[in-house]
Amino acid sequence: MLVSMSDKELKRLSVLQKICDQRITQSQAAQLLHISERQIRRLLQKYKAQGPAALAHAGRGQISNSKLPEELRLKCLNIVSDQLHGFGPTLAHEKLTTVHGFDLSVETLRSWMIAADLWMPQSKRLKRPYQPRYNRDCFGELIQIDGSHHDWFEGRAAKCCLLVFIDAATGKLQHLRFCESESTFDYMISTRLYVEQHGKPLAFYSDKHSVFRVNQSSKKDTKITQFGRVLSTLNIDIIFANSPQAKGRVECANRTLQDRLIKEMRLKGICSIEQANVWLPCFIEQFNQKFAKMAFNPKNLHRPITETAEELDDIFTWREP
């Protein structure tokens, strides 16, 4: 009979055979195997009675008592393949447990999906080097803003832009809003909604899009954009990133949103910008519960708005030069 043995069991077999051949004592064998002499005598007795098979683990080759039924594996993979196509193991696990009522671990699902070619582990993906920006200490100290152009509705509606406001200290989504394009008017609308809800942060951190900066070669030109004027009036600084990699927080959030947000809207049957913008606060709350972190310093640096509604109307009005 063929017996499968581990390296540890093979070493025990070799030592026990040396005892039988009277080449070493039981005391020496105990030292070699780092076990007691009583255990040596027990193993030796089993070895003499049953042979090498007595040293092999009795459960080897047997189905584990904790192994999940094959029927459950097939059901889960069918749902992932048909209804949750493109979902990662973590998000798919959330839906399988909360929506479909399955009871399994995320790592079990991950191994099933990898074996079924429904997921590629990070270790096998092409790594993209980047230089992240260091996190800020306080909530409201720096808010990274960006527009993400994508086919957010997977063909159910036209391609559009998602404006993303995320806190650099906590990774907390502060504001999301869909719009047709990344325009000054849309940033004005989102910024007003932001300050009315959260207050005024110390600074915004953005790329060098023409909404935020006058991109002209002349160094003598000191004009600012309409959006820059709004921030200056509100006493909010704006800092420009020199590369997409410098906007680590918001770029990472964009990748996560292009995965999770798209799939959540697919499951909700959301097919328009209007529907999405009504539902986004619910998504923001769920996202922050899962991904937001505590700031190093608990102080909130948002400042309350002192301007009246009429004054805000005037500040956020387009002004011709």
C-alpha positions as CSV (number, residue, x, y, z in Angstrom):
1,M,0.0,0.0,0.0
2,L,1.3,3.4,-1.0
3,V,1.5,5.8,2.0
4,S,1.8,9.6,1.6
5,M,4.0,11.2,4.3
6,S,5.2,14.6,5.2
7,D,8.9,15.6,5.7
8,K,8.3,15.5,9.5
9,E,6.8,12.0,9.4
10,L,9.6,10.8,7.2
11,K,12.1,12.1,9.7
12,R,10.3,10.3,12.5
13,L,10.3,7.1,10.5
14,S,14.1,7.3,10.0
15,V,14.8,7.9,13.7
16,L,12.5,5.1,14.8
17,Q,14.1,2.7,12.4
18,K,17.5,3.6,13.9
19,I,16.1,2.7,17.3
20,C,15.0,-0.7,15.9
21,D,18.5,-1.2,14.4
22,Q,20.0,-0.3,17.9
23,R,22.0,2.5,16.3
24,I,20.6,5.1,18.8
25,T,18.8,5.1,22.1
26,Q,15.3,6.3,22.9
27,S,16.8,9.2,24.8
28,Q,18.8,10.3,21.8
29,A,15.8,9.9,19.5
30,A,13.7,12.1,21.8
31,Q,16.4,14.8,21.5
32,L,16.5,14.5,17.7
33,L,12.8,14.8,17.3
34,H,12.3,17.4,20.2
35,I,9.6,15.2,21.9
36,S,9.5,13.3,25.2
37,E,10.8,9.8,25.7
38,R,7.2,8.7,26.6
39,Q,6.1,9.9,23.1
40,I,9.0,8.0,21.6
41,R,7.9,4.8,23.2
42,R,4.3,5.4,22.1
43,L,5.4,6.0,18.4
44,L,7.8,3.0,18.6
45,Q,5.0,0.8,19.8
46,K,2.7,1.9,16.9
47,Y,5.5,1.6,14.4
48,K,6.2,-2.0,15.4
49,A,2.5,-3.0,15.4
50,Q,1.4,-1.2,12.2
51,G,4.5,-0.3,10.2
52,P,5.3,3.0,8.5
53,A,1.6,3.7,7.9
54,A,1.1,4.3,11.7
55,L,3.2,7.5,11.4
56,A,1.1,9.1,8.7
57,H,-1.6,11.5,9.6
58,A,-4.9,9.6,9.8
59,G,-6.8,12.5,8.2
60,R,-4.6,12.7,5.1
61,G,-6.6,12.0,1.9
62,Q,-9.9,12.3,3.8
63,I,-12.5,15.1,3.1
64,S,-12.2,17.8,5.8
65,N,-15.2,18.1,8.1
66,S,-15.1,21.9,7.6
67,K,-15.1,21.6,3.8
68,L,-18.1,23.4,2.3
69,P,-20.5,21.4,0.1
70,E,-19.7,21.3,-3.6
71,E,-23.3,22.3,-4.3
72,L,-22.7,25.6,-2.4
73,R,-19.5,26.3,-4.4
74,L,-21.3,25.8,-7.7
75,K,-24.2,28.0,-6.6
76,C,-21.9,30.8,-5.5
77,L,-19.8,30.7,-8.7
78,N,-22.9,30.7,-10.9
79,I,-24.2,33.8,-9.2
80,V,-20.8,35.5,-9.4
81,S,-20.6,34.6,-13.1
82,D,-24.1,35.6,-14.1
83,Q,-25.1,38.4,-11.8
84,L,-21.9,39.8,-10.3
85,H,-19.7,39.7,-13.3
86,G,-16.5,41.8,-12.8
87,F,-17.0,41.9,-9.0
88,G,-13.9,41.4,-6.8
89,P,-14.0,38.7,-4.1
90,T,-14.6,41.2,-1.3
91,L,-17.6,43.0,-3.0
92,A,-19.0,39.7,-4.3
93,H,-18.8,38.3,-0.8
94,E,-20.8,41.2,0.6
95,K,-23.6,40.6,-2.0
96,L,-23.6,36.8,-1.5
97,T,-23.9,37.1,2.3
98,T,-26.3,40.2,2.5
99,V,-28.4,39.7,-0.6
100,H,-28.4,35.9,-1.1
101,G,-27.8,34.7,2.5
102,F,-24.8,32.5,1.9
103,D,-22.5,31.7,4.8
104,L,-18.9,31.5,3.8
105,S,-15.7,33.4,4.3
106,V,-14.3,35.9,1.8
107,E,-11.0,34.0,1.5
108,T,-13.0,30.8,0.6
109,L,-14.8,32.7,-2.2
110,R,-11.5,34.3,-3.3
111,S,-9.9,30.8,-3.8
112,W,-13.0,29.5,-5.6
113,M,-13.0,32.6,-8.0
114,I,-9.3,32.3,-8.7
115,A,-9.6,28.6,-9.5
116,A,-12.6,29.3,-11.8
117,D,-10.7,32.1,-13.6
118,L,-13.2,34.7,-12.3
119,W,-10.6,36.7,-10.5
120,M,-6.9,37.4,-10.9
121,P,-4.9,37.9,-7.7
122,Q,-2.9,41.1,-7.2
123,S,0.4,39.1,-7.2
124,K,-0.1,38.2,-10.8
125,R,-1.1,41.7,-12.1
126,L,1.3,44.2,-13.7
127,K,2.4,46.5,-10.9
128,R,2.3,50.2,-11.6
129,P,4.8,52.2,-9.5
130,Y,3.6,55.5,-8.1
131,Q,4.6,58.0,-5.4
132,P,1.7,58.6,-3.0
133,R,1.2,61.9,-1.2
134,Y,1.6,61.8,2.5
135,N,-1.6,62.0,4.5
136,R,-2.5,65.2,6.3
137,D,-3.0,65.2,10.1
138,C,-6.4,66.8,10.5
139,F,-9.8,66.4,8.9
140,G,-10.6,69.3,6.7
141,E,-7.0,70.4,6.3
142,L,-6.8,69.3,2.6
143,I,-9.5,68.1,0.3
144,Q,-8.5,66.5,-2.9
145,I,-10.8,67.2,-5.8
146,D,-11.0,65.6,-9.2
147,G,-13.3,64.8,-12.1
148,S,-13.4,61.2,-13.3
149,H,-14.6,60.7,-16.9
150,H,-16.0,57.2,-17.4
151,D,-18.8,55.0,-18.8
152,W,-20.4,55.0,-15.3
153,F,-23.7,53.6,-16.5
154,E,-22.3,50.8,-18.7
155,G,-24.2,52.0,-21.7
156,R,-27.5,52.6,-19.9
157,A,-26.8,56.3,-20.3
158,A,-24.2,58.5,-22.0
159,K,-20.6,58.7,-20.6
160,C,-20.3,61.4,-18.0
161,C,-18.1,62.9,-15.3
162,L,-18.1,62.2,-11.6
163,L,-16.8,65.0,-9.4
164,V,-15.0,63.6,-6.3
165,F,-14.1,65.5,-3.1
166,I,-12.1,63.4,-0.6
167,D,-10.4,64.3,2.6
168,A,-6.7,63.7,2.6
169,A,-6.4,62.9,6.3
170,T,-9.1,60.3,6.6
171,G,-9.8,59.1,3.1
172,K,-13.5,60.0,3.7
173,L,-15.6,60.8,0.7
174,Q,-17.0,64.3,1.3
175,H,-19.0,64.8,-1.8
176,L,-19.8,63.0,-5.1
177,R,-21.8,64.5,-8.0
178,F,-22.4,63.3,-11.5
179,C,-22.4,65.9,-14.3
180,E,-22.1,65.9,-18.1
181,S,-18.7,67.5,-18.2
182,E,-15.9,68.8,-15.9
183,S,-16.9,72.4,-16.1
184,T,-16.5,75.5,-14.0
185,F,-20.3,75.7,-13.4
186,D,-20.4,72.1,-12.1
187,Y,-17.5,72.7,-9.8
188,M,-19.2,75.8,-8.4
189,I,-22.4,73.8,-7.8
190,S,-20.5,71.0,-6.0
191,T,-18.3,73.4,-4.0
192,R,-21.3,75.3,-2.7
193,L,-23.0,72.1,-1.7
194,Y,-19.8,71.1,0.0
195,V,-19.3,74.2,2.1
196,E,-23.0,74.4,3.0
197,Q,-22.8,70.8,4.3
198,H,-19.3,70.6,5.8
199,G,-18.0,74.2,6.1
200,K,-14.9,75.6,4.5
201,P,-11.7,73.5,4.4
202,L,-8.3,75.0,4.6
203,A,-7.3,74.0,1.1
204,F,-8.3,72.1,-2.0
205,Y,-5.8,70.0,-3.9
206,S,-6.3,69.6,-7.6
207,D,-4.7,69.0,-11.0
208,K,-3.9,71.9,-13.4
209,H,-7.2,71.7,-15.2
210,S,-8.2,75.0,-16.8
211,V,-11.1,75.2,-14.3
212,F,-8.6,75.7,-11.5
213,R,-5.7,77.6,-13.2
214,V,-5.1,79.9,-16.1
215,N,-2.8,77.8,-18.2
216,Q,-0.9,80.4,-20.2
217,S,2.8,80.7,-20.9
218,S,3.1,84.3,-19.9
219,K,4.5,84.8,-16.4
220,K,3.2,88.3,-16.3
221,D,-0.4,87.2,-16.5
222,T,-1.8,87.0,-12.9
223,K,-5.4,86.5,-13.7
224,I,-7.3,83.7,-11.9
225,T,-10.1,81.5,-13.0
226,Q,-13.7,82.0,-12.0
227,F,-13.3,79.0,-9.7
228,G,-10.1,80.4,-8.3
229,R,-11.9,83.7,-7.5
230,V,-14.6,81.9,-5.7
231,L,-12.1,80.0,-3.5
232,S,-10.2,83.2,-2.8
233,T,-13.3,85.0,-1.7
234,L,-14.2,82.1,0.6
235,N,-10.6,82.1,1.9
236,I,-9.9,78.6,0.7
237,D,-6.4,77.9,-0.7
238,I,-5.9,75.8,-3.8
239,I,-2.7,73.7,-4.3
240,F,-1.9,72.2,-7.7
241,A,-0.5,68.7,-8.2
242,N,2.3,68.2,-10.6
243,S,1.2,64.7,-11.6
244,P,-1.7,62.3,-11.3
245,Q,0.4,60.2,-8.9
246,A,0.7,63.1,-6.5
247,K,-3.1,63.0,-6.0
248,G,-2.8,59.5,-4.4
249,R,-6.0,59.7,-2.3
250,V,-8.4,60.8,-5.0
251,E,-6.8,58.7,-7.8
252,C,-7.1,55.6,-5.6
253,A,-10.7,56.5,-4.8
254,N,-11.5,56.9,-8.5
255,R,-10.3,53.4,-9.2
256,T,-12.3,52.0,-6.3
257,L,-15.4,54.0,-7.4
258,Q,-15.0,52.8,-11.0
259,D,-15.3,49.3,-9.6
260,R,-17.8,49.5,-6.7
261,L,-20.0,52.4,-7.7
262,I,-20.6,51.1,-11.2
263,K,-21.6,47.7,-9.9
264,E,-23.8,49.1,-7.1
265,M,-25.7,51.2,-9.7
266,R,-26.1,48.2,-11.9
267,L,-27.7,46.3,-9.1
268,K,-29.9,49.3,-8.2
269,G,-31.0,49.7,-11.8
270,I,-29.9,53.3,-11.9
271,C,-29.9,54.6,-15.5
272,S,-29.5,58.4,-15.4
273,I,-27.4,61.2,-13.8
274,E,-30.5,62.5,-12.0
275,Q,-31.3,59.1,-10.4
276,A,-27.6,58.6,-9.4
277,N,-27.2,62.0,-7.8
278,V,-30.3,61.4,-5.6
279,W,-28.9,58.0,-4.5
280,L,-25.2,59.0,-4.0
281,P,-25.5,60.1,-0.3
282,C,-26.5,56.5,0.6
283,F,-23.4,55.2,-1.3
284,I,-21.1,57.8,0.4
285,E,-22.3,56.7,3.8
286,Q,-21.7,53.0,3.0
287,F,-18.3,53.7,1.5
288,N,-17.1,55.8,4.4
289,Q,-18.2,53.1,6.9
290,K,-16.0,50.6,5.1
291,F,-12.9,52.6,4.0
292,A,-12.6,55.9,6.0
293,K,-9.9,56.0,8.7
294,M,-9.3,58.0,11.8
295,A,-7.2,61.2,11.3
296,F,-3.9,61.4,13.2
297,N,-5.2,64.6,14.9
298,P,-8.9,64.5,15.9
299,K,-9.3,68.3,15.3
300,N,-11.7,69.3,12.5
301,L,-10.3,72.2,10.6
302,H,-13.4,73.0,8.6
303,R,-14.6,76.6,9.3
304,P,-18.2,77.5,9.4
305,I,-19.6,79.7,6.7
306,T,-20.4,83.2,7.9
307,E,-21.8,84.4,4.5
308,T,-25.5,84.7,4.1
309,A,-27.4,82.8,1.3
310,E,-27.5,86.1,-0.7
311,E,-23.8,86.6,-0.3
312,L,-23.1,83.0,-1.4
313,D,-25.3,83.6,-4.5
314,D,-23.1,86.6,-5.3
315,I,-19.9,84.7,-4.7
316,F,-20.9,81.8,-6.9
317,T,-22.1,84.0,-9.8
318,W,-20.1,84.0,-13.0
319,R,-18.4,87.4,-13.5
320,E,-17.2,88.7,-16.8
321,P,-13.7,90.3,-16.7
